[in-house]
Amino acid sequence: METAYDLPLIDGHLHIEALGGIANVAKILDICELSGLGLMAVPFWGDENVPQNVLVLLAKAMHPEKVFAFGGLRHPRSGDVVDPLSYEEQARRLIRAGCDGIKMAEGKPNVRKGLAEALDAESYRPFYRYLEAEGIPLMLHVADPVTNWDPAEATEELINVGWFYGDGTFPSKEQIHRETEHVLDEFPGLQVTLAHFYFHSTMLDRLAGLLEQHPGMRIDITPGHEMYYNFDKQYDAARAFFQRFHERILFGTDNSTGRSSPDTRRMESARDRIEGMRRYLARDDTVDCLEGARLRGLGLGVEALGDIYTENFRRWAGQKPKPVDIPLVVEECRRLAGLSEDAGADEEILSALRQIERRLESLSG
């Protein structure tokens, strides 16, 4: 009989930082014993992130059976390198090149403030309409923990990374959620996963209502460590929520491949996070789950775990990754290089794009 520890696992939410860390994709697949992973591009902010879309497609071309690639958008206020294509046109191009879906972190408060564009802005509507019509998966980061707006919680570390939002210059958590739910109402067929439990771990009843109202909506359990402590404070309600909505919850870690290889510490950290999350979901005793946290596990059954670990991601993103159109990705490398040169971008960005182009060409034979 299959047990919780025999079940395959897809990490549906993982990031790649730079070309130097691309070798770590294979290491993470191996050391974490993953059946697949969803690799999320974050090109929306800063010129240094211009290569992100072609980088995740290169990783997918190197591991075509296991890597799902999610591309992202560039905005007029992303940096000096401006993409002249509309959001819809960018998305269409990414999907043609081989992306399985789209990643948006435009709802993270510091990004939302910097881009100065509401999630329900008119400029996004053709983009959402396209995703809805084609059933294209969208991974969307909305808001952050409520404590990030609380001056009493404003640690030096939080301020230094730019994640304290209580100085009056950032949109409120409630505003960003309102924008998101307006999108869900207007585009009811949108196949969206709201990352980090939609930062609703203290509002399970409200989140349940949203899931009931929006059949295309899913959530992932990518830490946010705070959510696990919040679950523990309302253990019975949290366990009942997972049992009720196990077909709408995806597994993800927010792990990263890093910027260079080898990176033994990062690989071990990725493995430890996955093992801790699996213990938390599968066992009902007190377990070491996340860094320094000892909490009572949810003790979910094999059926629920199978959905959360693998099946929900496959139902959402596809049974297997789409093929990569390598010539189109090479063309995209050259297009981005041209935009970067015109903007006077750093040589490091141009060098990364050239290297990615060469790696892609070597894979095409």
C-alpha positions in Angstrom: 0.0 0.0 0.0 1.3 3.4 -1.0 2.3 5.6 2.0 2.9 9.4 2.4 6.6 8.9 1.9 6.2 7.0 -1.4 4.3 9.8 -3.1 6.0 11.8 -5.9 6.5 15.5 -5.4 6.5 18.5 -7.6 7.9 21.8 -6.2 5.6 24.1 -8.0 7.3 27.4 -6.9 11.0 27.8 -7.3 13.2 30.6 -8.5 16.5 30.9 -10.5 18.6 33.9 -9.8 21.3 33.9 -12.4 22.9 31.9 -15.2 25.6 30.8 -12.8 23.1 28.8 -10.7 21.5 26.9 -13.6 23.6 23.8 -12.9 21.8 23.7 -9.5 18.5 22.9 -11.2 19.7 19.3 -11.8 21.1 19.2 -8.2 17.7 20.3 -6.7 15.8 17.8 -8.8 18.2 15.1 -7.5 18.8 15.9 -3.9 15.2 16.8 -3.3 13.9 13.7 -5.2 11.5 15.8 -7.2 9.3 14.6 -10.1 9.2 18.1 -11.4 9.4 21.8 -10.6 7.8 25.0 -11.6 10.5 27.6 -12.3 9.3 31.2 -11.9 10.8 34.1 -13.8 10.8 37.5 -12.2 11.7 40.1 -14.9 9.4 42.7 -13.7 11.8 44.8 -11.6 15.4 46.0 -12.4 17.4 45.7 -15.5 19.5 43.0 -14.0 16.4 40.7 -14.3 15.9 41.2 -18.1 17.4 37.7 -18.8 15.0 35.9 -16.5 12.5 34.7 -19.1 15.0 33.2 -21.4 16.9 31.8 -18.4 13.9 29.7 -17.2 13.4 28.6 -20.8 17.0 27.5 -21.0 16.6 25.5 -17.8 13.5 23.9 -19.2 15.3 23.1 -22.5 18.0 21.4 -20.4 15.4 19.4 -18.4 12.4 19.1 -20.8 10.7 16.3 -18.9 10.7 17.9 -15.4 10.9 21.7 -15.6 7.8 23.8 -16.1 8.7 27.4 -17.0 6.7 30.5 -16.0 7.6 33.7 -17.7 6.9 37.3 -16.5 6.2 40.8 -17.8 8.3 43.9 -18.2 6.7 47.2 -17.4 7.4 50.8 -18.4 8.7 51.4 -14.9 10.6 48.2 -14.6 13.9 49.9 -15.4 15.8 51.5 -18.2 15.2 48.5 -20.5 11.6 49.0 -21.7 9.7 46.4 -23.7 7.6 48.0 -26.4 5.2 45.0 -26.5 1.9 45.2 -24.6 1.4 42.8 -21.7 -0.8 40.6 -23.8 1.8 40.5 -26.6 4.5 39.7 -24.1 2.5 36.8 -22.7 1.6 35.4 -26.2 5.3 35.5 -27.1 6.3 33.7 -23.9 3.7 30.9 -24.4 4.8 30.4 -28.0 8.4 30.1 -26.9 7.5 27.3 -24.5 6.4 28.8 -21.2 3.7 26.8 -19.4 2.3 29.8 -17.6 2.9 33.3 -16.3 4.3 34.4 -13.0 3.3 37.8 -11.5 4.8 39.3 -8.4 3.3 42.6 -9.3 1.0 42.4 -6.2 3.9 42.4 -3.8 3.6 45.8 -2.0 7.0 47.2 -2.8 6.7 46.1 -6.5 3.1 47.3 -6.6 4.3 50.7 -5.3 7.2 51.0 -7.7 5.2 50.1 -10.8 2.4 52.3 -9.7 -0.1 50.1 -11.6 -3.1 48.5 -9.9 -3.6 44.8 -10.5 -7.0 45.6 -12.0 -5.7 48.5 -14.2 -7.1 48.8 -17.7 -3.7 48.0 -19.2 -3.9 44.5 -17.8 -7.3 43.6 -19.1 -6.4 42.3 -22.6 -3.6 40.2 -20.8 -6.1 38.7 -18.3 -8.6 38.1 -21.1 -6.0 36.2 -23.1 -5.0 34.0 -20.2 -8.6 33.3 -19.4 -9.6 32.4 -23.0 -6.6 30.1 -23.4 -6.7 28.5 -19.9 -3.1 29.6 -19.3 -1.9 29.1 -15.6 -1.1 32.3 -13.7 1.0 32.3 -10.5 0.2 35.5 -8.6 1.8 37.0 -5.5 -0.6 39.3 -3.7 0.3 41.4 -0.7 2.5 40.1 2.2 2.0 39.2 5.9 -0.2 41.7 7.7 2.6 42.3 10.2 4.7 44.0 7.4 2.5 47.0 7.8 2.8 47.2 11.6 5.4 49.7 12.9 5.7 47.5 16.0 7.0 44.7 13.8 9.4 46.9 11.8 12.7 45.1 12.4 15.9 46.5 11.0 16.1 43.5 8.7 12.5 44.0 7.4 13.3 47.7 6.7 16.6 46.9 5.0 15.0 44.5 2.5 12.3 47.0 1.7 9.4 44.9 3.1 8.1 47.3 5.8 5.0 49.0 4.4 3.7 51.0 7.3 5.1 54.4 6.5 2.0 55.6 4.6 3.5 55.4 1.1 2.5 51.9 0.2 -0.9 50.5 -0.8 -2.6 48.8 2.0 -3.0 45.0 2.2 -6.7 45.4 1.9 -6.4 47.5 -1.3 -4.2 45.0 -3.0 -6.6 42.2 -2.1 -9.5 44.3 -3.4 -7.7 44.8 -6.8 -7.1 41.0 -7.0 -10.6 40.1 -6.2 -11.9 42.6 -8.8 -9.8 40.7 -11.4 -11.2 37.3 -10.2 -14.8 38.7 -10.5 -14.2 40.2 -14.0 -12.4 37.1 -15.3 -14.1 34.1 -13.7 -12.3 31.6 -15.9 -8.8 32.7 -14.9 -6.7 29.7 -13.8 -4.8 31.5 -11.0 -2.8 30.2 -8.1 -2.4 32.8 -5.4 1.0 32.2 -3.9 1.8 32.0 -0.1 -1.8 31.0 0.8 -2.9 34.5 -0.4 -1.5 35.6 3.0 -4.8 34.6 4.5 -3.6 32.1 7.0 -5.4 34.0 9.8 -8.6 34.4 7.7 -9.5 30.8 6.8 -13.2 31.4 6.6 -12.7 34.3 4.2 -10.3 32.3 2.0 -12.8 29.4 2.0 -15.5 31.8 0.7 -13.2 33.0 -2.1 -12.4 29.4 -3.2 -16.1 28.6 -3.3 -16.8 31.7 -5.3 -14.0 31.3 -7.8 -13.6 27.7 -9.2 -10.5 28.6 -11.2 -8.7 29.9 -8.1 -6.0 27.9 -6.2 -3.5 28.6 -3.4 -0.1 27.3 -2.7 1.6 26.7 0.6 4.9 28.2 -0.3 6.4 29.7 3.0 5.7 32.5 4.4 6.8 30.8 7.6 4.2 32.9 9.5 1.4 30.8 7.9 2.5 27.6 9.7 2.6 29.3 13.1 -0.9 30.7 12.3 -2.1 27.2 11.4 -0.9 25.9 14.7 -2.8 28.6 16.6 -6.1 27.3 15.0 -5.0 23.7 14.5 -8.5 22.1 14.1 -9.7 24.7 11.7 -6.5 24.6 9.6 -6.6 20.8 9.4 -10.3 20.9 8.4 -9.5 23.5 5.8 -6.8 21.3 4.2 -9.0 18.3 4.2 -11.8 20.2 2.6 -9.8 22.0 -0.1 -7.0 19.5 -0.8 -7.8 19.6 -4.5 -7.1 23.4 -4.6 -3.8 23.5 -2.7 -0.4 23.3 -4.4 3.0 22.4 -2.9 5.8 25.0 -3.3 8.9 26.1 -1.5 10.1 29.4 -2.9 13.6 27.8 -2.9 16.2 29.2 -5.3 18.9 27.8 -7.4 21.2 30.6 -6.3 23.8 32.5 -8.4 26.6 30.0 -8.6 27.4 26.3 -8.6 28.3 24.4 -6.5 26.3 25.8 -3.7 26.2 23.0 -1.2 24.6 25.0 1.6 21.7 26.2 -0.6 21.1 22.6 -1.9 21.0 21.2 1.6 18.6 24.1 2.7 16.3 23.3 -0.2 16.2 19.6 0.8 15.6 20.4 4.5 12.7 22.8 3.7 11.0 20.1 1.6 11.5 17.4 4.2 10.2 19.7 6.9 7.1 20.6 4.9 6.4 17.0 4.1 6.7 16.0 7.8 4.3 18.8 8.7 1.7 17.8 6.1 1.9 14.0 6.7 2.4 13.5 10.4 0.1 14.4 13.3 2.7 14.6 16.1 5.0 17.5 16.9 7.6 17.7 14.1 10.6 19.9 13.0 9.0 21.5 10.0 10.6 24.8 9.0 13.8 26.5 10.3 13.6 26.3 14.1 9.8 25.6 14.1 8.4 22.6 16.0 4.7 22.3 15.3 2.0 19.7 15.3 1.6 18.2 11.9 -1.7 18.2 10.0 -1.7 14.4 9.5 -3.3 14.5 6.1 -4.2 11.2 4.3 -2.5 9.8 1.2 -5.3 11.0 -1.1 -5.0 14.6 0.1 -1.2 14.5 0.0 -1.2 13.1 -3.5 -3.3 16.0 -4.7 -1.2 18.6 -2.9 2.2 17.1 -3.8 1.6 16.5 -7.5 -1.8 16.1 -8.9 -3.1 19.7 -8.4 -0.1 21.1 -10.1 -0.5 18.8 -13.1 -4.2 19.5 -13.4 -3.3 23.2 -13.4 -0.1 23.5 -15.4 -0.3 20.3 -17.5 0.5 16.6 -17.2 4.0 17.3 -18.7 6.0 20.5 -19.7 5.3 22.0 -23.1 8.2 21.7 -25.6 10.6 24.7 -25.9 10.8 26.5 -29.2 14.5 27.0 -29.1 14.8 29.1 -32.3 12.1 31.5 -30.9 13.9 31.7 -27.5 17.2 32.5 -29.3 15.3 35.2 -31.2 14.0 36.5 -27.9 17.6 36.6 -26.5 18.6 38.8 -29.4 15.5 41.0 -29.1 16.2 41.6 -25.4 19.9 42.2 -26.2 18.9 44.9 -28.7 16.6 46.5 -26.2 19.3 46.4 -23.6 21.9 47.9 -25.9 19.6 50.7 -26.8 19.0 51.4 -23.1 22.8 51.4 -22.3 22.5 48.4 -20.1 25.4 47.0 -18.2 27.7 44.6 -20.0 26.9 41.9 -17.4 23.3 41.8 -18.7 24.4 41.6 -22.4 27.0 38.9 -21.5 24.3 36.8 -19.8 22.0 37.1 -22.8 24.8 36.1 -25.2 25.7 33.1 -23.0 22.1 31.9 -22.8 21.8 32.2 -26.5 24.9 30.1 -27.0 23.7 27.5 -24.6 20.4 27.2 -26.4 22.1 26.9 -29.7 24.2 24.1 -28.4 21.1 22.2 -27.2 19.5 22.5 -30.7 22.5 20.7 -32.3 
